[in-house]
Amino acid sequence: MNILLNHIIEQLIEIQNGQNWIGSSYEKKLNRVSDDLVFIRPKKDLHSIAEIISHLTLWRKEAILKIKTGKGSKTDDCEENWLSNDQLKIKGWKNIKSEYDSSLSELIKLLKEKDDQFLHEEYYDTDFKGNFNYNFLLKGMLHHDIYHLGQLGIIIKYLNNNTSLS
């Protein structure tokens, strides 16, 4: 049975483009901002939209790697964790967003191949330096997505109000 995994998949989809209790999704947020604003940091201590989407993609790809191999490769300190806007501009918003969307599709495809027992299997987490079960990883991915969805809301509000653009 896949009751728990199906629930996790459902939550991943709702956070990205569904109708959830918090009233917004990544799709709704990102549709409210023009492409020319995605590389702007509205305040020095806030990331740009592109930086956040790139960061989320890195950790989603890392989750995919852990599911495929049982071990991760990245830590919070790795350079790819927070690429600069200059690096991201070279990549381009269309490519950044496409990678982000593709990583969600790949994660969901992988999870659909598993059953609920998989959630109790362990992987080695390079960042936390220990063994954890996949339930920990997938709940963490959901929490991470929701956390940054809130950040995007703040950033987009600043951008749309043209407040303190720097």
Summary of the structure (lengths in Angstrom):
residues: 166
radius of gyration: 16.4
end to end distance: 51.0
largest distance: 51.3
contacts: 470
relative contact order: 0.21
helix: 64%
strand: 5%
